[in-house]
Amino acid sequence: MPPMGGICIVGSILWLLLAQGQRPDRCGVMGMAPPVCLTGSAIILLPQARLSRP
């Protein structure tokens, strides 16, 4: 389900722009960078993968 994470990130930035009329700040833009997103996903998913091994 990797596309779901990307959809969520893009949707939240679009919501910020269109519904709230604000532009993302520097930290918001850095958070959209693929290495940052993938690192966050790995932090969430890797412990679960290790626990599910027999």
Backbone bond lengths (Angstrom), bond angles and torsions (degrees), N, CA, C in turn:
res aa  C-N    CA-C-N  psi(-1)  N-CA   C-N-CA  omega(-1)  CA-C   N-CA-C  phi
1 M - - - 1.432 - - 1.531 113.27 -
2 P 1.314 119.55 28.94 1.460 120.07 178.96 1.529 114.25 -56.54
3 P 1.340 119.66 -35.19 1.467 117.28 179.37 1.526 113.44 -61.48
4 M 1.314 117.53 -26.66 1.466 120.10 -179.41 1.530 111.16 -62.63
5 G 1.335 117.51 -38.67 1.456 120.30 178.25 1.519 111.74 -64.11
6 G 1.311 116.16 -42.60 1.460 120.60 178.42 1.516 112.12 -65.01
7 I 1.325 115.87 -39.74 1.463 120.57 178.21 1.529 109.77 -64.20
8 C 1.308 116.81 -41.00 1.462 121.19 179.59 1.529 111.27 -64.02
9 I 1.307 117.48 -43.79 1.466 121.19 -179.79 1.524 110.93 -65.66
10 V 1.321 116.78 -47.34 1.466 120.13 179.93 1.526 110.16 -64.37
11 G 1.330 116.73 -41.33 1.468 120.05 179.05 1.513 112.71 -61.97
12 S 1.326 116.83 -39.64 1.462 118.93 179.95 1.525 111.76 -68.81
13 I 1.321 117.60 -36.23 1.466 120.09 177.52 1.526 110.24 -69.88
14 L 1.337 117.26 -39.86 1.465 119.59 176.70 1.524 111.00 -63.96
15 W 1.327 116.99 -39.00 1.461 120.51 177.42 1.533 110.10 -61.64
16 L 1.312 116.25 -42.93 1.459 120.34 178.98 1.523 110.76 -60.31
17 L 1.323 116.61 -42.91 1.463 120.68 -178.09 1.521 112.28 -73.09
18 L 1.331 116.74 -49.84 1.462 120.23 -170.66 1.521 113.50 -84.58
19 A 1.301 118.35 -46.13 1.464 120.89 -174.58 1.524 112.03 -83.66
20 Q 1.323 116.39 -38.50 1.455 118.79 -176.02 1.527 113.22 -99.66
21 G 1.320 116.44 -12.62 1.456 120.19 177.59 1.516 114.38 68.50
22 Q 1.332 117.48 27.53 1.462 121.57 179.91 1.517 109.94 -117.06
23 R 1.310 115.16 152.47 1.464 120.20 174.62 1.520 108.57 -97.64
24 P 1.338 117.55 146.50 1.463 119.18 177.96 1.526 110.81 -66.38
25 D 1.326 115.47 143.96 1.462 119.42 177.56 1.530 109.65 -82.34
26 R 1.315 116.15 -175.32 1.467 120.91 -176.48 1.528 111.61 -60.74
27 C 1.328 117.33 -41.48 1.468 120.08 179.91 1.519 111.38 -66.54
28 G 1.322 117.48 -35.97 1.461 120.92 177.16 1.517 112.07 -64.74
29 V 1.320 115.95 -40.70 1.464 120.46 178.86 1.530 110.03 -67.96
30 M 1.332 117.39 -41.70 1.475 119.79 178.29 1.519 110.78 -64.87
31 G 1.324 117.73 -33.61 1.455 121.07 178.97 1.513 113.66 -68.66
32 M 1.337 116.61 -20.68 1.467 120.22 178.04 1.523 112.23 -82.16
33 A 1.314 117.71 -11.76 1.463 120.85 -177.77 1.530 109.94 -64.01
34 P 1.327 117.63 135.65 1.474 120.02 -177.34 1.524 115.17 -54.07
35 P 1.354 121.02 -41.57 1.473 117.99 179.48 1.523 112.36 -61.73
36 V 1.317 117.01 -36.89 1.463 120.14 179.96 1.530 109.87 -68.49
37 C 1.319 116.74 -44.29 1.464 121.19 179.37 1.523 111.00 -62.50
38 L 1.315 116.74 -44.13 1.466 120.33 -178.21 1.527 111.42 -68.26
39 T 1.323 117.09 -36.15 1.463 120.04 177.07 1.518 110.66 -65.11
40 G 1.316 116.66 -43.28 1.459 120.02 177.11 1.512 112.09 -62.04
41 S 1.319 117.24 -41.05 1.468 120.97 177.64 1.522 110.90 -64.00
42 A 1.323 116.66 -40.34 1.462 119.89 179.68 1.529 110.95 -64.69
43 I 1.335 116.68 -39.83 1.467 119.61 178.64 1.520 110.56 -61.74
44 I 1.318 116.85 -37.08 1.461 120.53 -179.54 1.525 111.35 -75.55
45 L 1.331 118.03 -42.18 1.464 121.13 -169.23 1.524 114.85 -90.21
46 L 1.317 119.66 -30.73 1.465 120.29 -174.71 1.529 113.87 -62.85
47 P 1.315 120.11 -43.86 1.481 117.69 178.17 1.532 112.12 -60.90
48 Q 1.322 117.87 -35.15 1.458 120.55 178.41 1.524 111.12 -66.85
49 A 1.333 117.06 -37.99 1.455 120.27 179.48 1.526 110.82 -66.87
50 R 1.323 117.34 -36.93 1.457 120.26 179.42 1.522 111.38 -70.78
51 L 1.309 118.01 -35.04 1.456 120.89 -179.87 1.521 112.40 -72.95
52 S 1.327 117.67 -26.24 1.457 120.15 -176.45 1.537 112.92 -86.39
53 R 1.334 118.49 -4.59 1.465 120.37 177.99 1.523 110.42 -72.32
54 P 1.343 115.55 143.40 1.483 117.89 177.71 1.514 113.35 -73.45
